[in-house]
Amino acid sequence: MGIEIVFAYCMDIIIGDPEWMPHPVVWIGRAIEKTELFLRRHVHIERLAGIILLIFITGSAYLVTYLIVLIAKNINNILGAMISAIIIFTSLSIKTLAKEANGVMMALEKKELGCARKLLSRIVGRDTDNLNESEVIRASVETVAENTVDGVISPLFYAFIGGPPLAIAYKAVNTLDSMVGYKNDRYRNFGWASARFDDLVNFIPARLARFMISIAAIPCALKFRDSLVISFRNGHRHPSPNSGIPEAAYAGALGVRLGGMSSYNAIVSQKPFLGEKKRELQVKDVRDSVRLMFVTSLVTLVFFYSVGISFSRFFSHFVPSE
């Protein structure tokens, strides 16, 4: 499976998510919408309905992917490998995240703050209409940091553990959290299971992220020690059990302070500060964060691939030769 993942990674780096290509997340999103409507009509205990939604969507995503790969492999091993690589490729979002963040950066470089706010709104959940330049930069860096786990490390982690089915099941959990995992009146109970399960599945990848990001800071000519130290010192401050770790690691690597006041649907949220304010945020920090994300993705790929090979060789000693 390692070779298929390497091909998937290369495909994502080269072509990203082309608009003409059907994407599993779109289908998963439609399935979530239809299933939510059905459950709200027929299951009147919201938390129970949310648990059923989580099990049905993730289970279906896993099973459908498993069957597609199985059928492809039964036809031809090469076809099976190609289908596996394509499916894993759709679980990654390295180039797409970089493209969106770079779009914000270029708008800021052209002094087009309004355009930067609009582009930023495509990749963050917070309100962007009234953000100043520094706040746009901070939001860009924070979303690159958080999505280094959601769109890079976690999909690779689950692809190496369980192949395409587990990678897509992870994306299903991630999509559920983004669609129903809100703490508002509509989803506080209904989305509880999805939000908590998303925290669970990202728990290990987020903690691996502090090491991957810190190591990646070295070839990026950023701060390795500060990245590692601040990820341990500040990572737990964030209200999310996972998001604070990569954000703190990025803050340390860049030598800036992240966190602070943000607004979500006109509701103000004061996030804890992560990192030390050694200087003001600059437009180049967006470029540096994207570069750090790219190198982190490569470090993660090499690490998981090396661990996979080591495990295969170790367990091969216990398999009797013919």
N, C-alpha and C positions, 0 to 999 in steps of 0.2 A: 504493500500500500504506500510505502514511502515515496516511490518514484511517481506515482499518480499525484501525490500531494505536491511534490516539487514542480510537476508540470502545471498543476492548478495554480500554484503561486506565480509561476512565470507568466501564465496567461493573464492573471489579474494585474501584474505589474505592467504588462505590455498593452492590454486592451481595456482593462477596467470593466465597467458594466455598460456595454453598448445598448443604446435605447431600443434597437431593433430586436434584441434578444429577449425572449420570455424569461422572467425571473421568478424563481420559486417563492420569494418573499411576497410578490404581488398576489400569487395564488393563495398563499397562506393568509394574507391579509383579508382577501375576499371570503375565505372559509371562516375566519374569525368573526367577521361582520354577520354572516348568515347564521352561524351557530349561536352567536350572542342573541340575536333576535329570537331564535327558536327557544333558547333556554329561558329568556326573560318571560316568554309567554307561558311556559310549561313548568318551570321550576321556580317556586316563589321564595325559597330561602337563598339569598344572594350568594353567600359564601359557598354553599353547596353547588350552586350553578356555576360559580367561578372555578371550583375544583373540577367539575365535569368538563368545562371548557378546556382547561389546561390539559387534562388527561386525553381528551378526544383529539385536540389539535396536535399535540406533540406526538401522541401515539400514531395518528394517521400520517403525519409527516415522516416519521421513522419507517413505518410499514410500507408506504408507497415507494419511498426511496429504496428500501431494501429489495422490494420486488422488481423495480426497474433495473437495478444493478444485477440482480440474480438472473433475470431474463437475458440481459445483455451478455453476461458471462456464459450462459448456456448456449447462446448463439455462437460466440467466438470470444476467446480470452482477450484478444486485442481490443475488440469492441467494448468488452466489459471494462477494461482499463481506461479507454477513452471516455466512456460515459461516467466512470467514477471521477476522473480528473475534471470533467466539465461540471459535475454536480458540486464538487468541493470548491471549484473556482467560483461558483455563484454564492458560496457562503462567505467569501472574502470581500473586503471593500477597501483595499489599500489605495489603489490609484484613484478611485472615485472620491474618497475622503480627501486625498491630496489635491485633486482638481478643484473641489469645492472650496477648500481652505485657501488655495492659491488664488482663486477668483476673488475672494474677499481681500486678500493681500494686494492684488493688483489694483483693485478699485481704490484702496486706501492710498497706494502710491500715486494714483492719479488725482488724489484729493476729492474723490467722488464718494463722500460719506454716505449719502442716501443710497447709492447703488450697493455699497459695502453692507449696509444694514439689510437691504433686501436679499442679497446673496447669503448673508449669515443666517437669515430666518429659515433657509432651506435645510440647515444642518444643526440648529439648536432649538430647544423647546421654549426658551425664554423670550420675552418681548424684546424686540430689537428697534422699534420705531424711534425711540428717544436716546439711544446709546451714543455716547461721544466716542471719539477715536480710540481712546485708551480702553474703554469698555468693550468695543468691538474686537480689539486685539485680544483682550483677556478672554472673551467668550470663544474666540477662534482657537486659541491655545488650549483652553479647557476642553473643548469638544474634540480636538485632535487627541489630547491625552486620554480622555475617557474612551474614545472609540478605538484607541490602540488596543484596548482589551476587547471590547465588543466586536470590532470588525477585523481584528488581526489575531491576537494571541488566543482568545477562546475558540474561534473556529479551527485554528490549526491544532490546538490542544485536543479537541474532540474528534477531529479528522484522524489524528494519529492514534487515538484510543479506539475509535469505533468506525472509522471510515466514513463514506458519504452519508449513511443513514443517521449517524450520531451528529455529524456536522449540520445536517439540515434540521434535525430535531432541536439542536441548539438554536439555530436561527428562528425556529418556530417559537421557542421560549422567549427569545429576544424580541420578536415581533409582538408577541402577546403583551409583554411588559410595556412596549412603546404604545400599544393601542388601548390597553385596559388597566395598566398598572398605575393609575393616578389616585391621589389622595383627595379626590373631590367627592361630592355627594353621590354622583352617579356610579363611581367605580371604587369607592373606599372599601366596600365589602365584596363586590363582584370581582374586582381585580386583585384582591388580596393574595390569593394563591399564586397568580402569575407573577406578581411583584416579588413575593418571598422566594419563589422557585428560581427566578432570575438572579436574585442575590446568591442563592445556593450554588447554581451552576457556574457563576463567575467568581466564586470564592477562591478557588485554587489558582485559576489564571491570573486574577488580579494580584495575588501575592507573588506569583512568578514574575509578574510585570515589573516589579520594582528592581529585580536583578537584570532583566532583559534591557530595560530602559537605561539603567545605570551603566551597563557594559556598552551599550550602543552610544552613550555619551562620549566615550573615549575617541573613536574614529571621527566623531562629529566635532571634535575640539571643544566639547562642552565640559561640564563639571561632574565627573564620575562620583567623587566622594560626597559632594553636596547632594547629588541626586539620591544616593543611597541613604545617607543620614536623614535627610528631610522626609523621605518616603516613610521611614520608620518613626520619625519624631512627630510628623504632622498628619500622616495618612489616615489615622483613626479619627481625626477631628470631624471629617465630613459626615453629614447625616446618612449618606449611603455607606454601607459596610465595604464597598468595593471601589467606588469612584474616586475617593480621596487618595488612594494609593498611587495610581498613575498620575493624577494631577499634581500631587506633592513631588513625585519623582521628576516630572517635567519642570516644575517650579525650581527645584534644586539644580537640575541640569542647566537651565537657562539663566539662573541667577536672578529670578524675579519673584514677585509675590502674586499668587492667584487667590481666588475667592473674593468674598465681599458681597455687596448687595446686588441682587438680580430680581427681576419681576417676571412672574409667570401668570398669564391671563389677568394682568392688573393686580395680582397679589404679590406683595413685596416679600422676598425671602433673603435673610441675612445669612450667607454661608461663612463658615470660619475661614480665616486667612491661612494659606498654605505657602510656606517658603518665607524668605526674608526679602524685604524691599530694599535691595542694594542699589536699585536704579528704577527709573520709570519704564514701563512697557514701551516697546518700539515696534514698528511695522516689521522689522527684520525678525522679530521673535516668532511671527507666524511662519516665515520661511524656515527658520531653525527648527521649529516644532514639527513641521512636515518632514524635514530631512531626518530628524530624530526618529519619527515614526517609521520611515522607510528602513533605516538601519536596524531599528528594533525588530521589524518584521523579519529581516534577514537573519539576525542573531537568533530569533525564536525558531525559525525554520531549521537552521543548522543544529541548534540545541536539541530540538525534538527528534530530528532525523538521526542524530548521533545516539541519543538515548534509545531510539527504536532499534537501531542496528545492534547496540550493545545488549539489549534484552533478547533479541533474536539469537545472537551468538551464544548468550548464556543458556537459554532454554534448549538450544540445539544439542547441547551436551547430554540432555536427559532423554532425547528422542533416539531410539535405537536405529542404527543404520541398516539398510536392506542388505 
